[in-house]
Amino acid sequence: MVDGASSPCPARRGSPESPGATPPEGGAPTEAPRAYPFGDTTDLAPHPDYAALREGPPIRVRLPYGEPCWLATGHEEVRMALTDPRFSVAEAMGRDHPRMRPLARTGGGMVALDPPEQTRLRQVVSRRFAARRVERMSEHTRRLAEEQLAVLSAAPQPADFVALFATPLAIRVSCDLLGLPEDGRRRFSDWAGAVLSYVARDEEVASRTVAFRGYVAELAARRQAEPRDDLLTDLVRARDTGRIREGELFAIAAELLNAGFESTACQLANMCYLLAVRPEVAELLRGRPELIPGAVEEMLRFVPLILGSTLPRYATEDVVLGSTPISAGSPVVVDLSAANRDGRVFADPDTLRPESTEASRHLAFGAGAHYCLGAHLARQELRIGLELMVTRLPALRLAVPREEVPWRTGSLLAGPRELPVAW
């Protein structure tokens, strides 16, 4: 995840600058890039400037490290950057690409490749995430959720929903799917926390990654001798038959664990927070449980989960994004959360509407070749989790004043660090 380095640019954080003017034809900027991201998210409130930015063309920004880039915030522009093959994530490798950490990424698994190489890796694991196969996992997922709910319910009130339900449920589902035993979950959790924090020292991330990679290598050796019905066995067989390389085995395992654990745990906590501060939503869903699947989609749209961006897309030829000419070789980052509040696509976008029929157009799972592989599984966990919150935690409420909820800082994901609740 952190192998390889480049010359870092100084971090630029603090108050946002002027959004910048529309560049002249050819994509040359006319003002200094604006510092991005605009700040940590608290109380699930996106930065107020996004509303104005969506009304205009992409602007020039600078992440804490790497070269300046274009920022797309409108739904149409973000979808185009994600789906148009003229935008490449693989082109970021070996460049001083925009990023949140000092070290540039020089390799990786599926997220850092374009088709057909990305497709080659994705095909190795995609069958495990097919809708029908995930549906057959629902009883197992529900059993795990019921067990964690029992742990939460038995705890003295107030209880921390993040520590007792959201995080352990997401870890157990992800580790069971991959084939990590009970004793490996803490190692995985510690490593994932460091990787997804952009304030963790690179040395710490590197050492944790080396240790976790060694642990996965030990498990892979065991699976080679004693295959099981899990994703790690699939990866070992693919490596041994030449479909993937040794380094790709760990990269894929790491990506699947990260994507399946931390973001789902964060979203479960965010959903709990929304129910606690909006009891009328819980009451509505209790009376009309058929709305729960749609409410999950609406919460995915409404919650600004990702702070900043992942890997940028580089234009491989001159292209017009929205009304802005983007020159070949220029990087573009997308803000999924901003796109999900676009009033040109969603009516009353800053209001949570559990009955909405528009929410399915959200981009929380991305789009195109890099659409989230685990979207079906994430939806299953969120649906079951929301159902249990609504039906089994009557009178769910915050156990501290709303303004005292501690929110994550210095992280790529937005959500409560702890969520003291009572019911």
Secondary structure, 3 states (H helix, E strand, C coil): CCCCCCCCCCCCCCCCCCCCCCCCCCCCCCCCCEECCCCCCCCCCCCCCHHHHHCCCCEEEECCECCCEEEECCHHHHHHHHHCCCEECHHHCCCCCCECCCCCCCCCCHHHCCCCHHHHHHHHHHHHHCHHHHHHCHHHHHHHHHHHHHHHHHCCCCEEHHHHHHHHHHHHHHHHHHCCCHHHHHHHHHHHHHHCECCCCHHHHHHHHHHHHHHHHHHHHHHHHCCCCCHHHHHHHHHHCCCCCHHHHHHHHHHHHHHHHHHHHHHHHHHHHHHHHCHHHHHHHHHCHHHHHHHHHHHHHHCCCECCCCCCEEECCCEEECCEEECCCCEEEECHHHHCCCCCCCCCCCCCCCCCCCHHHCCCCCCHHHCCCCHHHHHHHHHHHHHHHHHHCCCCEECCCHHHCCECCCECECCECCCEEEC
